[in-house]
Amino acid sequence: MVIVYISLALFIGSIIYLAFFAFKTFKDSKPTIDNVKETVTRIQAKTDQIKSETDQLAMTQHEITEDVQYKKEAVQYTVDSAKEMPEPFKNIWFSIKGDKWKLRNRSDS
């Protein structure tokens, strides 16, 4: 019976020893865990900021692309309109510019 009590006392002692070192380990690792949590929070905030900036840059890029396309179409429309200018207007233009224009065009040929 004495062996049973000694075994029970050793078992209870080992449980207390385990609880003591578990608490001590938890207490020692608490600052490290808090530091890791803070680091993860900062990384997440930076990631969200970068994602927001990326979205903003993509939107700006899209707006610039649309603006360039609009201006390209406007210039192309003007060029096409100038090419479709009726012959009488060309004759009026040549008459206003005079013989220099005709001579220059003939010399280019």
Backbone as CSV, one residue per row, in Angstrom:
resi,resn,N_x,N_y,N_z,CA_x,CA_y,CA_z,C_x,C_y,C_z
1,MET,0.818,-1.177,0.000,0.000,0.000,0.000,0.875,1.260,0.000
2,VAL,2.001,1.172,0.608,2.923,2.293,0.669,3.385,2.641,-0.762
3,ILE,3.599,1.633,-1.583,4.032,1.842,-2.961,2.952,2.598,-3.741
4,VAL,1.711,2.316,-3.463,0.608,2.996,-4.137,0.617,4.481,-3.770
5,TYR,0.802,4.784,-2.477,0.831,6.184,-2.052,2.048,6.913,-2.633
6,ILE,3.178,6.258,-2.675,4.375,6.871,-3.249,4.160,7.113,-4.746
7,SER,3.574,6.158,-5.413,3.295,6.294,-6.843,2.313,7.433,-7.083
8,LEU,1.290,7.509,-6.248,0.305,8.579,-6.364,0.953,9.932,-6.096
9,ALA,1.835,10.014,-5.109,2.528,11.265,-4.793,3.461,11.660,-5.939
10,LEU,4.146,10.718,-6.521,5.011,11.007,-7.669,4.189,11.472,-8.884
11,PHE,3.071,10.825,-9.084,2.198,11.213,-10.187,1.689,12.639,-9.995
12,ILE,1.207,12.971,-8.793,0.710,14.319,-8.503,1.866,15.326,-8.604
13,GLY,3.041,14.955,-8.114,4.214,15.826,-8.205,4.593,16.085,-9.665
14,SER,4.537,15.054,-10.485,4.888,15.234,-11.898,3.847,16.092,-12.611
15,ILE,2.566,15.981,-12.244,1.516,16.828,-12.823,1.773,18.289,-12.429
16,ILE,2.111,18.527,-11.152,2.385,19.895,-10.692,3.628,20.440,-11.405
17,TYR,4.654,19.625,-11.538,5.876,20.020,-12.230,5.581,20.363,-13.702
18,LEU,4.768,19.533,-14.335,4.377,19.773,-15.728,3.591,21.085,-15.844
19,ALA,2.655,21.322,-14.933,1.857,22.551,-14.969,2.751,23.767,-14.734
20,PHE,3.679,23.680,-13.819,4.582,24.793,-13.526,5.410,25.163,-14.763
21,PHE,6.025,24.165,-15.394,6.853,24.455,-16.565,6.014,24.835,-17.787
22,ALA,4.822,24.331,-17.881,3.938,24.747,-18.978,3.578,26.216,-18.804
23,PHE,3.253,26.625,-17.578,2.931,28.028,-17.313,4.151,28.912,-17.553
24,LYS,5.320,28.458,-17.116,6.543,29.225,-17.302,6.868,29.366,-18.793
25,THR,6.717,28.310,-19.544,6.963,28.352,-20.989,5.990,29.300,-21.679
26,PHE,4.719,29.231,-21.294,3.705,30.128,-21.858,4.047,31.581,-21.534
27,LYS,4.437,31.828,-20.285,4.772,33.185,-19.854,6.000,33.705,-20.600
28,ASP,7.007,32.838,-20.813,8.212,33.238,-21.539,7.937,33.459,-23.032
29,SER,7.037,32.723,-23.600,6.769,32.843,-25.033,5.715,33.899,-25.355
30,LYS,5.039,34.433,-24.362,3.984,35.428,-24.578,4.499,36.658,-25.317
31,PRO,5.638,37.267,-24.937,6.128,38.428,-25.706,6.440,38.087,-27.169
32,THR,6.991,36.903,-27.389,7.299,36.483,-28.753,6.020,36.323,-29.569
33,ILE,5.013,35.730,-28.973,3.730,35.551,-29.664,3.105,36.917,-29.969
34,ASP,3.155,37.832,-28.993,2.617,39.176,-29.226,3.389,39.898,-30.333
35,ASN,4.701,39.736,-30.339,5.521,40.348,-31.373,5.165,39.799,-32.751
36,VAL,4.970,38.506,-32.841,4.588,37.885,-34.113,3.214,38.394,-34.557
37,LYS,2.285,38.535,-33.624,0.959,39.050,-33.967,1.049,40.480,-34.487
38,GLU,1.861,41.314,-33.843,2.041,42.695,-34.295,2.664,42.736,-35.684
39,THR,3.655,41.867,-35.909,4.299,41.808,-37.213,3.301,41.391,-38.295
40,VAL,2.496,40.405,-38.002,1.484,39.946,-38.962,0.489,41.066,-39.244
41,THR,0.109,41.811,-38.217,-0.829,42.922,-38.397,-0.215,44.001,-39.286
42,ARG,1.063,44.326,-39.044,1.733,45.339,-39.882,1.857,44.868,-41.320
43,ILE,2.214,43.613,-41.513,2.342,43.071,-42.868,0.994,43.100,-43.573
44,GLN,-0.071,42.737,-42.859,-1.409,42.757,-43.451,-1.810,44.180,-43.834
45,ALA,-1.486,45.146,-42.981,-1.816,46.552,-43.287,-1.043,47.017,-44.519
46,LYS,0.245,46.679,-44.603,1.042,47.056,-45.774,0.513,46.367,-47.032
47,THR,0.125,45.113,-46.908,-0.431,44.390,-48.046,-1.714,45.046,-48.527
48,ASP,-2.579,45.434,-47.602,-3.817,46.119,-47.972,-3.518,47.461,-48.636
49,GLN,-2.522,48.183,-48.117,-2.145,49.471,-48.705,-1.622,49.275,-50.122
50,ILE,-0.775,48.286,-50.323,-0.230,48.018,-51.653,-1.338,47.602,-52.609
51,LYS,-2.277,46.793,-52.144,-3.397,46.380,-52.989,-4.238,47.583,-53.380
52,SER,-4.477,48.471,-52.431,-5.252,49.685,-52.720,-4.526,50.553,-53.746
53,GLU,-3.226,50.733,-53.572,-2.454,51.529,-54.526,-2.432,50.865,-55.900
54,THR,-2.345,49.537,-55.936,-2.366,48.812,-57.201,-3.688,49.022,-57.915
55,ASP,-4.786,48.943,-57.164,-6.104,49.183,-57.764,-6.212,50.605,-58.298
56,GLN,-5.694,51.566,-57.540,-5.742,52.964,-57.965,-4.895,53.168,-59.223
57,LEU,-3.715,52.556,-59.275,-2.868,52.676,-60.460,-3.520,52.024,-61.676
58,ALA,-4.168,50.884,-61.467,-4.854,50.226,-62.579,-5.988,51.101,-63.105
59,MET,-6.712,51.746,-62.204,-7.799,52.620,-62.623,-7.235,53.829,-63.377
60,THR,-6.151,54.409,-62.889,-5.525,55.540,-63.570,-5.009,55.125,-64.947
61,GLN,-4.414,53.955,-65.019,-3.920,53.451,-66.298,-5.070,53.271,-67.280
62,HIS,-6.177,52.750,-66.806,-7.353,52.564,-67.657,-7.871,53.917,-68.156
63,GLU,-7.918,54.913,-67.271,-8.378,56.245,-67.671,-7.445,56.858,-68.706
64,ILE,-6.136,56.696,-68.520,-5.168,57.230,-69.481,-5.326,56.531,-70.825
65,THR,-5.507,55.227,-70.800,-5.699,54.474,-72.038,-6.940,54.944,-72.776
66,GLU,-8.029,55.142,-72.039,-9.254,55.633,-72.665,-9.053,57.029,-73.239
67,ASP,-8.335,57.896,-72.518,-8.100,59.254,-72.988,-7.254,59.245,-74.266
68,VAL,-6.209,58.422,-74.283,-5.369,58.323,-75.470,-6.188,57.807,-76.649
69,GLN,-7.016,56.810,-76.408,-7.849,56.257,-77.481,-8.815,57.314,-78.007
70,TYR,-9.418,58.090,-77.116,-10.350,59.146,-77.527,-9.633,60.187,-78.386
71,LYS,-8.451,60.607,-77.927,-7.703,61.617,-78.678,-7.219,61.067,-80.015
72,LYS,-6.851,59.815,-80.033,-6.424,59.169,-81.282,-7.579,59.142,-82.273
73,GLU,-8.772,58.797,-81.796,-9.943,58.779,-82.666,-10.289,60.182,-83.153
74,ALA,-10.134,61.191,-82.294,-10.428,62.561,-82.687,-9.470,63.026,-83.783
75,VAL,-8.199,62.730,-83.641,-7.219,63.111,-84.654,-7.492,62.353,-85.952
76,GLN,-7.790,61.074,-85.824,-8.076,60.268,-87.018,-9.308,60.793,-87.738
77,TYR,-10.311,61.213,-86.994,-11.518,61.774,-87.594,-11.182,63.060,-88.353
78,THR,-10.342,63.899,-87.756,-9.943,65.149,-88.405,-9.165,64.858,-89.687
79,VAL,-8.253,63.909,-89.623,-7.469,63.546,-90.808,-8.377,62.993,-91.892
80,ASP,-9.286,62.110,-91.523,-10.220,61.548,-92.499,-11.099,62.632,-93.109
81,SER,-11.535,63.566,-92.293,-12.357,64.669,-92.808,-11.564,65.518,-93.786
82,ALA,-10.324,65.770,-93.475,-9.487,66.563,-94.374,-9.262,65.825,-95.691
83,LYS,-9.107,64.512,-95.619,-8.911,63.727,-96.841,-10.158,63.726,-97.706
84,GLU,-11.315,63.827,-97.112,-12.571,63.788,-97.849,-13.037,65.174,-98.279
85,MET,-12.168,66.160,-98.178,-12.525,67.521,-98.545,-12.878,67.549,-100.037
86,PRO,-13.998,68.144,-100.367,-14.411,68.166,-101.782,-13.431,68.955,-102.650
87,GLU,-13.420,68.636,-103.894,-12.507,69.237,-104.859,-12.654,70.752,-104.965
88,PRO,-13.865,71.327,-104.928,-13.963,72.798,-105.013,-13.230,73.503,-103.880
89,PHE,-13.300,72.959,-102.692,-12.585,73.572,-101.586,-11.072,73.506,-101.809
90,LYS,-10.611,72.406,-102.374,-9.182,72.294,-102.681,-8.793,73.354,-103.702
91,ASN,-9.649,73.563,-104.705,-9.354,74.576,-105.726,-9.330,75.964,-105.107
92,ILE,-10.248,76.232,-104.183,-10.245,77.523,-103.502,-8.957,77.687,-102.701
93,TRP,-8.558,76.655,-102.025,-7.331,76.697,-101.243,-6.115,76.969,-102.133
94,PHE,-6.068,76.256,-103.264,-4.950,76.462,-104.179,-4.961,77.879,-104.746
95,SER,-6.145,78.410,-105.007,-6.215,79.770,-105.550,-5.792,80.796,-104.498
96,ILE,-6.086,80.532,-103.247,-5.672,81.445,-102.179,-4.161,81.376,-101.994
97,LYS,-3.628,80.187,-101.995,-2.194,80.016,-101.795,-1.412,80.508,-103.001
98,GLY,-2.019,80.487,-104.123,-1.380,81.024,-105.317,-0.560,80.000,-106.058
99,ASP,0.216,80.513,-107.005,0.998,79.651,-107.885,2.161,78.990,-107.167
100,LYS,2.622,79.532,-106.068,3.755,78.933,-105.343,3.414,77.509,-104.917
101,TRP,2.201,77.330,-104.441,1.780,75.997,-103.980,1.791,75.011,-105.140
102,LYS,1.252,75.416,-106.283,1.203,74.526,-107.452,2.605,74.231,-107.955
103,LEU,3.471,75.242,-107.948,4.841,75.027,-108.412,5.591,74.102,-107.492
104,ARG,5.394,74.259,-106.195,6.059,73.390,-105.235,5.590,71.949,-105.397
105,ASN,4.286,71.749,-105.575,3.740,70.391,-105.743,4.246,69.774,-107.038
106,ARG,4.394,70.580,-108.094,4.881,70.043,-109.368,6.360,69.661,-109.239
107,SER,7.127,70.431,-108.483,8.552,70.130,-108.341,8.767,68.891,-107.469
108,ASP,7.828,68.597,-106.553,7.920,67.407,-105.705,7.688,66.151,-106.525
109,SER,6.934,66.259,-107.592,6.570,65.095,-108.397,7.718,64.514,-109.135
